[in-house]
């Protein structure tokens, strides 16, 4: 049971790190837009 939990946690960490990298790459391409949306919210 604990090993299953550990595997799931590792998978979640990997997926989230990849997602964050993609979001950062997209943010770098559209930096002015990102700053505008952050200022509005």
mmCIF file of the N, C-alpha and C atoms, coordinates in Angstrom:
data_MODEL
# 
_entry.id   MODEL 
# 
loop_
_atom_site.group_PDB 
_atom_site.id 
_atom_site.type_symbol 
_atom_site.label_atom_id 
_atom_site.label_alt_id 
_atom_site.label_comp_id 
_atom_site.label_asym_id 
_atom_site.label_entity_id 
_atom_site.label_seq_id 
_atom_site.pdbx_PDB_ins_code 
_atom_site.Cartn_x 
_atom_site.Cartn_y 
_atom_site.Cartn_z 
_atom_site.occupancy 
_atom_site.B_iso_or_equiv 
_atom_site.pdbx_formal_charge 
_atom_site.auth_seq_id 
_atom_site.auth_comp_id 
_atom_site.auth_asym_id 
_atom_site.auth_atom_id 
_atom_site.pdbx_PDB_model_num 
ATOM 1   N N  . UNK A 1 1  ? 0.831  -1.203 0.000   1.00 0.00 ? 1  UNK A N  1 
ATOM 2   C CA . UNK A 1 1  ? 0.000  0.000  0.000   1.00 0.00 ? 1  UNK A CA 1 
ATOM 3   C C  . UNK A 1 1  ? 0.869  1.259  0.000   1.00 0.00 ? 1  UNK A C  1 
ATOM 4   N N  . UNK A 1 2  ? 1.860  1.306  0.870   1.00 0.00 ? 2  UNK A N  1 
ATOM 5   C CA . UNK A 1 2  ? 2.738  2.476  0.922   1.00 0.00 ? 2  UNK A CA 1 
ATOM 6   C C  . UNK A 1 2  ? 3.526  2.634  -0.376  1.00 0.00 ? 2  UNK A C  1 
ATOM 7   N N  . UNK A 1 3  ? 3.955  1.498  -0.943  1.00 0.00 ? 3  UNK A N  1 
ATOM 8   C CA . UNK A 1 3  ? 4.729  1.590  -2.189  1.00 0.00 ? 3  UNK A CA 1 
ATOM 9   C C  . UNK A 1 3  ? 3.856  2.150  -3.309  1.00 0.00 ? 3  UNK A C  1 
ATOM 10  N N  . UNK A 1 4  ? 2.591  1.732  -3.350  1.00 0.00 ? 4  UNK A N  1 
ATOM 11  C CA . UNK A 1 4  ? 1.672  2.264  -4.356  1.00 0.00 ? 4  UNK A CA 1 
ATOM 12  C C  . UNK A 1 4  ? 1.524  3.773  -4.185  1.00 0.00 ? 4  UNK A C  1 
ATOM 13  N N  . UNK A 1 5  ? 1.375  4.213  -2.944  1.00 0.00 ? 5  UNK A N  1 
ATOM 14  C CA . UNK A 1 5  ? 1.235  5.633  -2.661  1.00 0.00 ? 5  UNK A CA 1 
ATOM 15  C C  . UNK A 1 5  ? 2.476  6.389  -3.117  1.00 0.00 ? 5  UNK A C  1 
ATOM 16  N N  . UNK A 1 6  ? 3.646  5.818  -2.846  1.00 0.00 ? 6  UNK A N  1 
ATOM 17  C CA . UNK A 1 6  ? 4.898  6.469  -3.234  1.00 0.00 ? 6  UNK A CA 1 
ATOM 18  C C  . UNK A 1 6  ? 4.991  6.582  -4.752  1.00 0.00 ? 6  UNK A C  1 
ATOM 19  N N  . UNK A 1 7  ? 4.607  5.519  -5.463  1.00 0.00 ? 7  UNK A N  1 
ATOM 20  C CA . UNK A 1 7  ? 4.652  5.552  -6.933  1.00 0.00 ? 7  UNK A CA 1 
ATOM 21  C C  . UNK A 1 7  ? 3.713  6.622  -7.471  1.00 0.00 ? 7  UNK A C  1 
ATOM 22  N N  . UNK A 1 8  ? 2.514  6.696  -6.894  1.00 0.00 ? 8  UNK A N  1 
ATOM 23  C CA . UNK A 1 8  ? 1.540  7.700  -7.338  1.00 0.00 ? 8  UNK A CA 1 
ATOM 24  C C  . UNK A 1 8  ? 2.092  9.105  -7.107  1.00 0.00 ? 8  UNK A C  1 
ATOM 25  N N  . UNK A 1 9  ? 2.696  9.320  -5.942  1.00 0.00 ? 9  UNK A N  1 
ATOM 26  C CA . UNK A 1 9  ? 3.243  10.645 -5.627  1.00 0.00 ? 9  UNK A CA 1 
ATOM 27  C C  . UNK A 1 9  ? 4.353  11.026 -6.599  1.00 0.00 ? 9  UNK A C  1 
ATOM 28  N N  . UNK A 1 10 ? 5.209  10.064 -6.939  1.00 0.00 ? 10 UNK A N  1 
ATOM 29  C CA . UNK A 1 10 ? 6.288  10.333 -7.896  1.00 0.00 ? 10 UNK A CA 1 
ATOM 30  C C  . UNK A 1 10 ? 5.708  10.679 -9.261  1.00 0.00 ? 10 UNK A C  1 
ATOM 31  N N  . UNK A 1 11 ? 4.689  9.927  -9.683  1.00 0.00 ? 11 UNK A N  1 
ATOM 32  C CA . UNK A 1 11 ? 4.063  10.202 -10.981 1.00 0.00 ? 11 UNK A CA 1 
ATOM 33  C C  . UNK A 1 11 ? 3.444  11.594 -10.987 1.00 0.00 ? 11 UNK A C  1 
ATOM 34  N N  . UNK A 1 12 ? 2.758  11.950 -9.913  1.00 0.00 ? 12 UNK A N  1 
ATOM 35  C CA . UNK A 1 12 ? 2.139  13.279 -9.832  1.00 0.00 ? 12 UNK A CA 1 
ATOM 36  C C  . UNK A 1 12 ? 3.209  14.359 -9.905  1.00 0.00 ? 12 UNK A C  1 
ATOM 37  N N  . UNK A 1 13 ? 4.324  14.142 -9.204  1.00 0.00 ? 13 UNK A N  1 
ATOM 38  C CA . UNK A 1 13 ? 5.401  15.134 -9.216  1.00 0.00 ? 13 UNK A CA 1 
ATOM 39  C C  . UNK A 1 13 ? 5.972  15.297 -10.619 1.00 0.00 ? 13 UNK A C  1 
ATOM 40  N N  . UNK A 1 14 ? 6.159  14.182 -11.316 1.00 0.00 ? 14 UNK A N  1 
ATOM 41  C CA . UNK A 1 14 ? 6.711  14.244 -12.672 1.00 0.00 ? 14 UNK A CA 1 
ATOM 42  C C  . UNK A 1 14 ? 5.749  14.985 -13.600 1.00 0.00 ? 14 UNK A C  1 
ATOM 43  N N  . UNK A 1 15 ? 4.481  14.616 -13.552 1.00 0.00 ? 15 UNK A N  1 
ATOM 44  C CA . UNK A 1 15 ? 3.482  15.244 -14.433 1.00 0.00 ? 15 UNK A CA 1 
ATOM 45  C C  . UNK A 1 15 ? 3.373  16.734 -14.145 1.00 0.00 ? 15 UNK A C  1 
ATOM 46  N N  . UNK A 1 16 ? 3.343  17.104 -12.866 1.00 0.00 ? 16 UNK A N  1 
ATOM 47  C CA . UNK A 1 16 ? 3.192  18.515 -12.526 1.00 0.00 ? 16 UNK A CA 1 
ATOM 48  C C  . UNK A 1 16 ? 4.426  19.313 -12.943 1.00 0.00 ? 16 UNK A C  1 
ATOM 49  N N  . UNK A 1 17 ? 5.616  18.712 -12.817 1.00 0.00 ? 17 UNK A N  1 
ATOM 50  C CA . UNK A 1 17 ? 6.829  19.431 -13.220 1.00 0.00 ? 17 UNK A CA 1 
ATOM 51  C C  . UNK A 1 17 ? 6.832  19.663 -14.726 1.00 0.00 ? 17 UNK A C  1 
ATOM 52  N N  . UNK A 1 18 ? 6.362  18.667 -15.482 1.00 0.00 ? 18 UNK A N  1 
ATOM 53  C CA . UNK A 1 18 ? 6.291  18.828 -16.937 1.00 0.00 ? 18 UNK A CA 1 
ATOM 54  C C  . UNK A 1 18 ? 5.265  19.909 -17.278 1.00 0.00 ? 18 UNK A C  1 
ATOM 55  N N  . UNK A 1 19 ? 4.123  19.896 -16.587 1.00 0.00 ? 19 UNK A N  1 
ATOM 56  C CA . UNK A 1 19 ? 3.081  20.884 -16.843 1.00 0.00 ? 19 UNK A CA 1 
ATOM 57  C C  . UNK A 1 19 ? 3.589  22.288 -16.522 1.00 0.00 ? 19 UNK A C  1 
ATOM 58  N N  . UNK A 1 20 ? 4.318  22.417 -15.407 1.00 0.00 ? 20 UNK A N  1 
ATOM 59  C CA . UNK A 1 20 ? 4.850  23.727 -15.021 1.00 0.00 ? 20 UNK A CA 1 
ATOM 60  C C  . UNK A 1 20 ? 5.848  24.213 -16.069 1.00 0.00 ? 20 UNK A C  1 
ATOM 61  N N  . UNK A 1 21 ? 6.696  23.297 -16.556 1.00 0.00 ? 21 UNK A N  1 
ATOM 62  C CA . UNK A 1 21 ? 7.669  23.681 -17.587 1.00 0.00 ? 21 UNK A CA 1 
ATOM 63  C C  . UNK A 1 21 ? 6.960  24.177 -18.842 1.00 0.00 ? 21 UNK A C  1 
ATOM 64  N N  . UNK A 1 22 ? 5.886  23.484 -19.254 1.00 0.00 ? 22 UNK A N  1 
ATOM 65  C CA . UNK A 1 22 ? 5.141  23.904 -20.446 1.00 0.00 ? 22 UNK A CA 1 
ATOM 66  C C  . UNK A 1 22 ? 4.490  25.261 -20.209 1.00 0.00 ? 22 UNK A C  1 
ATOM 67  N N  . UNK A 1 23 ? 3.939  25.471 -19.002 1.00 0.00 ? 23 UNK A N  1 
ATOM 68  C CA . UNK A 1 23 ? 3.312  26.753 -18.694 1.00 0.00 ? 23 UNK A CA 1 
ATOM 69  C C  . UNK A 1 23 ? 4.344  27.876 -18.697 1.00 0.00 ? 23 UNK A C  1 
ATOM 70  N N  . UNK A 1 24 ? 5.517  27.606 -18.150 1.00 0.00 ? 24 UNK A N  1 
ATOM 71  C CA . UNK A 1 24 ? 6.571  28.628 -18.135 1.00 0.00 ? 24 UNK A CA 1 
ATOM 72  C C  . UNK A 1 24 ? 7.020  28.948 -19.557 1.00 0.00 ? 24 UNK A C  1 
ATOM 73  N N  . UNK A 1 25 ? 7.135  27.929 -20.398 1.00 0.00 ? 25 UNK A N  1 
ATOM 74  C CA . UNK A 1 25 ? 7.542  28.156 -21.787 1.00 0.00 ? 25 UNK A CA 1 
ATOM 75  C C  . UNK A 1 25 ? 6.492  28.998 -22.507 1.00 0.00 ? 25 UNK A C  1 
ATOM 76  N N  . UNK A 1 26 ? 5.223  28.693 -22.264 1.00 0.00 ? 26 UNK A N  1 
ATOM 77  C CA . UNK A 1 26 ? 4.148  29.473 -22.883 1.00 0.00 ? 26 UNK A CA 1 
ATOM 78  C C  . UNK A 1 26 ? 4.156  30.896 -22.346 1.00 0.00 ? 26 UNK A C  1 
ATOM 79  N N  . UNK A 1 27 ? 4.429  31.055 -21.055 1.00 0.00 ? 27 UNK A N  1 
ATOM 80  C CA . UNK A 1 27 ? 4.454  32.385 -20.456 1.00 0.00 ? 27 UNK A CA 1 
ATOM 81  C C  . UNK A 1 27 ? 5.601  33.209 -21.039 1.00 0.00 ? 27 UNK A C  1 
ATOM 82  N N  . UNK A 1 28 ? 6.735  32.563 -21.309 1.00 0.00 ? 28 UNK A N  1 
ATOM 83  C CA . UNK A 1 28 ? 7.864  33.290 -21.893 1.00 0.00 ? 28 UNK A CA 1 
ATOM 84  C C  . UNK A 1 28 ? 7.515  33.814 -23.279 1.00 0.00 ? 28 UNK A C  1 
ATOM 85  N N  . UNK A 1 29 ? 6.710  33.030 -24.032 1.00 0.00 ? 29 UNK A N  1 
ATOM 86  C CA . UNK A 1 29 ? 6.345  33.463 -25.380 1.00 0.00 ? 29 UNK A CA 1 
ATOM 87  C C  . UNK A 1 29 ? 5.365  34.630 -25.332 1.00 0.00 ? 29 UNK A C  1 
ATOM 88  N N  . UNK A 1 30 ? 4.468  34.621 -24.339 1.00 0.00 ? 30 UNK A N  1 
ATOM 89  C CA . UNK A 1 30 ? 3.408  35.637 -24.256 1.00 0.00 ? 30 UNK A CA 1 
ATOM 90  C C  . UNK A 1 30 ? 3.544  36.441 -22.965 1.00 0.00 ? 30 UNK A C  1 
ATOM 91  N N  . UNK A 1 31 ? 4.726  36.932 -22.700 1.00 0.00 ? 31 UNK A N  1 
ATOM 92  C CA . UNK A 1 31 ? 4.961  37.591 -21.413 1.00 0.00 ? 31 UNK A CA 1 
ATOM 93  C C  . UNK A 1 31 ? 4.087  38.837 -21.209 1.00 0.00 ? 31 UNK A C  1 
ATOM 94  N N  . UNK A 1 32 ? 3.957  39.734 -22.184 1.00 0.00 ? 32 UNK A N  1 
ATOM 95  C CA . UNK A 1 32 ? 3.130  40.926 -21.963 1.00 0.00 ? 32 UNK A CA 1 
ATOM 96  C C  . UNK A 1 32 ? 1.691  40.569 -21.609 1.00 0.00 ? 32 UNK A C  1 
ATOM 97  N N  . UNK A 1 33 ? 1.123  39.547 -22.297 1.00 0.00 ? 33 UNK A N  1 
ATOM 98  C CA . UNK A 1 33 ? -0.248 39.144 -22.023 1.00 0.00 ? 33 UNK A CA 1 
ATOM 99  C C  . UNK A 1 33 ? -0.371 38.620 -20.598 1.00 0.00 ? 33 UNK A C  1 
ATOM 100 N N  . UNK A 1 34 ? 0.603  37.830 -20.176 1.00 0.00 ? 34 UNK A N  1 
ATOM 101 C CA . UNK A 1 34 ? 0.556  37.252 -18.833 1.00 0.00 ? 34 UNK A CA 1 
ATOM 102 C C  . UNK A 1 34 ? 0.580  38.364 -17.789 1.00 0.00 ? 34 UNK A C  1 
ATOM 103 N N  . UNK A 1 35 ? 1.435  39.369 -17.998 1.00 0.00 ? 35 UNK A N  1 
ATOM 104 C CA . UNK A 1 35 ? 1.516  40.469 -17.036 1.00 0.00 ? 35 UNK A CA 1 
ATOM 105 C C  . UNK A 1 35 ? 0.199  41.244 -16.979 1.00 0.00 ? 35 UNK A C  1 
ATOM 106 N N  . UNK A 1 36 ? -0.448 41.413 -18.124 1.00 0.00 ? 36 UNK A N  1 
ATOM 107 C CA . UNK A 1 36 ? -1.706 42.135 -18.155 1.00 0.00 ? 36 UNK A CA 1 
ATOM 108 C C  . UNK A 1 36 ? -2.784 41.375 -17.394 1.00 0.00 ? 36 UNK A C  1 
ATOM 109 N N  . UNK A 1 37 ? -2.885 40.056 -17.631 1.00 0.00 ? 37 UNK A N  1 
ATOM 110 C CA . UNK A 1 37 ? -3.926 39.270 -16.959 1.00 0.00 ? 37 UNK A CA 1 
ATOM 111 C C  . UNK A 1 37 ? -3.672 39.234 -15.473 1.00 0.00 ? 37 UNK A C  1 
ATOM 112 N N  . UNK A 1 38 ? -2.397 39.190 -15.049 1.00 0.00 ? 38 UNK A N  1 
ATOM 113 C CA . UNK A 1 38 ? -2.095 39.175 -13.622 1.00 0.00 ? 38 UNK A CA 1 
ATOM 114 C C  . UNK A 1 38 ? -2.490 40.508 -12.983 1.00 0.00 ? 38 UNK A C  1 
ATOM 115 N N  . UNK A 1 39 ? -2.281 41.605 -13.687 1.00 0.00 ? 39 UNK A N  1 
ATOM 116 C CA . UNK A 1 39 ? -2.609 42.919 -13.151 1.00 0.00 ? 39 UNK A CA 1 
ATOM 117 C C  . UNK A 1 39 ? -4.129 43.067 -13.004 1.00 0.00 ? 39 UNK A C  1 
ATOM 118 N N  . UNK A 1 40 ? -4.883 42.504 -13.930 1.00 0.00 ? 40 UNK A N  1 
ATOM 119 C CA . UNK A 1 40 ? -6.340 42.620 -13.893 1.00 0.00 ? 40 UNK A CA 1 
ATOM 120 C C  . UNK A 1 40 ? -6.940 41.812 -12.746 1.00 0.00 ? 40 UNK A C  1 
ATOM 121 N N  . UNK A 1 41 ? -6.420 40.624 -12.499 1.00 0.00 ? 41 UNK A N  1 
ATOM 122 C CA . UNK A 1 41 ? -7.026 39.734 -11.499 1.00 0.00 ? 41 UNK A CA 1 
ATOM 123 C C  . UNK A 1 41 ? -6.674 40.120 -10.074 1.00 0.00 ? 41 UNK A C  1 
# 
